[in-house]
Amino acid sequence: MPAKKKEVQAIPEMEVVTPLLVDAHPNHENHLCHIISLRNMKTAAKLAKDAQYICFLCGRSAKSPKNLCEPMKI
């Protein structure tokens, strides 16, 4: 006797909304991701030297947590 096929229920499609970081929090102009997007590499290098924190969102590292969106101690 052939096996019965199971009915597969379709999962309703969900709209994925990706918030812009600049809209999500204040002081984004001081964060490495924004500074690098402006191609200000000298400033980015100074802020990243001797890094002690890493950003949970973008993976960039900086010496001060104030220069990252979601800082975590390294």
MDTraj code that builds the backbone (N, CA, C; nanometers):
import mdtraj as md
import numpy as np

residues = "MET PRO ALA LYS LYS LYS GLU VAL GLN ALA ILE PRO GLU MET GLU VAL VAL THR PRO LEU LEU VAL ASP ALA HIS PRO ASN HIS GLU ASN HIS LEU CYS HIS ILE ILE SER LEU ARG ASN MET LYS THR ALA ALA LYS LEU ALA LYS ASP ALA GLN TYR ILE CYS PHE LEU CYS GLY ARG SER ALA LYS SER PRO LYS ASN LEU CYS GLU PRO MET LYS ILE".split()
xyz = np.array([
    [0.0841, -0.1177, 0.0000],
    [0.0000, 0.0000, 0.0000],
    [0.0892, 0.1249, 0.0000],
    [0.0674, 0.2196, -0.0917],
    [0.1499, 0.3412, -0.0982],
    [0.1269, 0.4303, 0.0242],
    [0.2349, 0.4989, 0.0654],
    [0.2264, 0.5890, 0.1811],
    [0.1453, 0.7118, 0.1443],
    [0.0675, 0.7591, 0.2416],
    [-0.0113, 0.8804, 0.2202],
    [0.0797, 1.0017, 0.2263],
    [0.0559, 1.0950, 0.1381],
    [0.1315, 1.2202, 0.1406],
    [0.0710, 1.3125, 0.2459],
    [0.1585, 1.3720, 0.3231],
    [0.1132, 1.4672, 0.4236],
    [0.0899, 1.6019, 0.3578],
    [-0.0137, 1.6691, 0.4027],
    [-0.0399, 1.8032, 0.3516],
    [0.0569, 1.9016, 0.4177],
    [0.1132, 1.9854, 0.3371],
    [0.2054, 2.0869, 0.3870],
    [0.1325, 2.2203, 0.3876],
    [0.1317, 2.2819, 0.5044],
    [0.0652, 2.4118, 0.5145],
    [0.1643, 2.5209, 0.4788],
    [0.1201, 2.6129, 0.3992],
    [0.2056, 2.7243, 0.3586],
    [0.2208, 2.8225, 0.4743],
    [0.3385, 2.8741, 0.4894],
    [0.3643, 2.9758, 0.5909],
    [0.3348, 3.1113, 0.5269],
    [0.2519, 3.1898, 0.5912],
    [0.2211, 3.3214, 0.5321],
    [0.3473, 3.4058, 0.5238],
    [0.3608, 3.4780, 0.4153],
    [0.4790, 3.5615, 0.3965],
    [0.4748, 3.6788, 0.4928],
    [0.5909, 3.7098, 0.5461],
    [0.6028, 3.8212, 0.6393],
    [0.6859, 3.9307, 0.5742],
    [0.6481, 4.0501, 0.5988],
    [0.7251, 4.1621, 0.5477],
    [0.8409, 4.1882, 0.6432],
    [0.9608, 4.1882, 0.5909],
    [1.0786, 4.2137, 0.6721],
    [1.1118, 4.3619, 0.6618],
    [1.1167, 4.4256, 0.7757],
    [1.1473, 4.5680, 0.7803],
    [1.2827, 4.5833, 0.8489],
    [1.3769, 4.6408, 0.7784],
    [1.5095, 4.6646, 0.8341],
    [1.5203, 4.8123, 0.8690],
    [1.5265, 4.8421, 0.9988],
    [1.5368, 4.9833, 1.0366],
    [1.6741, 5.0390, 1.0010],
    [1.6764, 5.1637, 0.9646],
    [1.8031, 5.2305, 0.9393],
    [1.8659, 5.2666, 1.0730],
    [1.9950, 5.2405, 1.0874],
    [2.0609, 5.2688, 1.2142],
    [2.0526, 5.4155, 1.2518],
    [2.0617, 5.5017, 1.1530],
    [2.0564, 5.6450, 1.1810],
    [1.9213, 5.6844, 1.2400],
    [1.8148, 5.6121, 1.2055],
    [1.6827, 5.6402, 1.2604],
    [1.6629, 5.5768, 1.3972],
    [1.7416, 5.4744, 1.4275],
    [1.7184, 5.3962, 1.5470],
    [1.7768, 5.4575, 1.6739],
    [1.8755, 5.5440, 1.6611],
    [1.9377, 5.5958, 1.7821],
    [2.0051, 5.7306, 1.7580],
    [2.0217, 5.8054, 1.8650],
    [2.0872, 5.9371, 1.8538],
    [2.2387, 5.9234, 1.8460],
    [2.3043, 6.0282, 1.8079],
    [2.4508, 6.0370, 1.8010],
    [2.5142, 5.9411, 1.7014],
    [2.4417, 5.9001, 1.6018],
    [2.4963, 5.8072, 1.5026],
    [2.6113, 5.8700, 1.4246],
    [2.6145, 6.0017, 1.4183],
    [2.7221, 6.0691, 1.3449],
    [2.8583, 6.0473, 1.4113],
    [2.8610, 6.0024, 1.5370],
    [2.9858, 5.9744, 1.6080],
    [3.0258, 5.8265, 1.6015],
    [2.9456, 5.7444, 1.5373],
    [2.9720, 5.6009, 1.5332],
    [3.0578, 5.5636, 1.4124],
    [3.1431, 5.4633, 1.4325],
    [3.2364, 5.4221, 1.3279],
    [3.1677, 5.3846, 1.1975],
    [3.0540, 5.3173, 1.2035],
    [2.9878, 5.2781, 1.0788],
    [2.9507, 5.4007, 0.9956],
    [2.9087, 5.5071, 1.0610],
    [2.8746, 5.6300, 0.9888],
    [3.0011, 5.7009, 0.9386],
    [3.1018, 5.7073, 1.0229],
    [3.2271, 5.7744, 0.9854],
    [3.2912, 5.7043, 0.8658],
    [3.2893, 5.5717, 0.8658],
    [3.3466, 5.4968, 0.7536],
    [3.2602, 5.5118, 0.6283],
    [3.1296, 5.5223, 0.6445],
    [3.0438, 5.5420, 0.5267],
    [3.0738, 5.6753, 0.4582],
    [3.1271, 5.7703, 0.5354],
    [3.1678, 5.8997, 0.4796],
    [3.3103, 5.8949, 0.4255],
    [3.3764, 5.7795, 0.4380],
    [3.5134, 5.7566, 0.3914],
    [3.6153, 5.8431, 0.4666],
    [3.5868, 5.8695, 0.5922],
    [3.6785, 5.9463, 0.6759],
    [3.7691, 5.8469, 0.7490],
    [3.8654, 5.7903, 0.6766],
    [3.9450, 5.6795, 0.7267],
    [4.0468, 5.7221, 0.8330],
    [4.0962, 5.8434, 0.8289],
    [4.1902, 5.8884, 0.9321],
    [4.1225, 5.8924, 1.0688],
    [4.0023, 5.9473, 1.0727],
    [3.9275, 5.9522, 1.1978],
    [3.8921, 5.8116, 1.2436],
    [3.8490, 5.7274, 1.1512],
    [3.8127, 5.5891, 1.1849],
    [3.9321, 5.5150, 1.2433],
    [4.0495, 5.5343, 1.1855],
    [4.1700, 5.4677, 1.2350],
    [4.2035, 5.5130, 1.3771],
    [4.1892, 5.6406, 1.4043],
    [4.2161, 5.6928, 1.5390],
    [4.1194, 5.6338, 1.6409],
    [3.9921, 5.6237, 1.6040],
    [3.8910, 5.5720, 1.6960],
    [3.9044, 5.4215, 1.7183],
    [3.9567, 5.3514, 1.6200],
    [3.9679, 5.2059, 1.6290],
    [4.0981, 5.1598, 1.6942],
    [4.1972, 5.2481, 1.7032],
    [4.3272, 5.2097, 1.7602],
    [4.3103, 5.1662, 1.9062],
    [4.3744, 5.0564, 1.9419],
    [4.3676, 4.9994, 2.0769],
    [4.2226, 4.9680, 2.1168],
    [4.1477, 4.9082, 2.0254],
    [4.0057, 4.8795, 2.0461],
    [3.9814, 4.7953, 2.1709],
    [3.8787, 4.8323, 2.2439],
    [3.8370, 4.7593, 2.3635],
    [3.6911, 4.7161, 2.3543],
    [3.6201, 4.7625, 2.2492],
    [3.4792, 4.7306, 2.2310],
    [3.4543, 4.6890, 2.0869],
    [3.3540, 4.6068, 2.0674],
    [3.3130, 4.5646, 1.9334],
    [3.1631, 4.5902, 1.9198],
    [3.1196, 4.6276, 1.8016],
    [2.9780, 4.6549, 1.7774],
    [2.9046, 4.5238, 1.7490],
    [2.7992, 4.4992, 1.8222],
    [2.7175, 4.3794, 1.8048],
    [2.6489, 4.3784, 1.6680],
    [2.6218, 4.4961, 1.6113],
    [2.5502, 4.5041, 1.4841],
    [2.6408, 4.4920, 1.3622],
    [2.7479, 4.5699, 1.3582],
    [2.8291, 4.5743, 1.2352],
    [2.9649, 4.5065, 1.2485],
    [3.0078, 4.4751, 1.3716],
    [3.1349, 4.4075, 1.3910],
    [3.2561, 4.4995, 1.3937],
    [3.2357, 4.6278, 1.3834],
    [3.3488, 4.7206, 1.3901],
    [3.3969, 4.7290, 1.5353],
    [3.5229, 4.7681, 1.5530],
    [3.5766, 4.7791, 1.6881],
    [3.6289, 4.9201, 1.7112],
    [3.6221, 4.9626, 1.8373],
    [3.6648, 5.0975, 1.8739],
    [3.7179, 5.0972, 2.0162],
    [3.7957, 5.1996, 2.0476],
    [3.8490, 5.2131, 2.1822],
    [3.7396, 5.2526, 2.2806],
    [3.6464, 5.3353, 2.2365],
    [3.5401, 5.3858, 2.3235],
    [3.4041, 5.3300, 2.2811],
    [3.3186, 5.2949, 2.3750],
    [3.1853, 5.2454, 2.3392],
    [3.0964, 5.3521, 2.2761],
    [3.1301, 5.4796, 2.2976],
    [3.0475, 5.5875, 2.2415],
    [3.0595, 5.5962, 2.0895],
    [3.1569, 5.5248, 2.0310],
    [3.1762, 5.5277, 1.8870],
    [3.1185, 5.4058, 1.8166],
    [3.0316, 5.3322, 1.8857],
    [2.9678, 5.2136, 1.8269],
    [2.8189, 5.2165, 1.8563],
    [2.7410, 5.1540, 1.7688],
    [2.5950, 5.1528, 1.7850],
    [2.5515, 5.0632, 1.9002],
    [2.6025, 4.9405, 1.9042],
    [2.5692, 4.8426, 2.0083],
    [2.6985, 4.7846, 2.0634],
    [2.7702, 4.8593, 2.1491],
    [2.9019, 4.8152, 2.1949],
    [2.8964, 4.6987, 2.2938],
    [2.9966, 4.6109, 2.2811],
    [3.0183, 4.5012, 2.3751],
    [3.1673, 4.5018, 2.4091],
    [3.2020, 4.4808, 2.5330],
    [3.3426, 4.4760, 2.5756],
    [3.4088, 4.3547, 2.5112],
    [3.5304, 4.3754, 2.4574],
    [3.6053, 4.2646, 2.3966],
    [3.6696, 4.1836, 2.5074],
])
top = md.Topology()
chain = top.add_chain()
for i, resn in enumerate(residues, 1):
    res = top.add_residue(resn, chain, resSeq=i)
    for name in ("N", "CA", "C"):
        top.add_atom(name, md.element.get_by_symbol(name[0]), res)
traj = md.Trajectory(xyz[None], top)
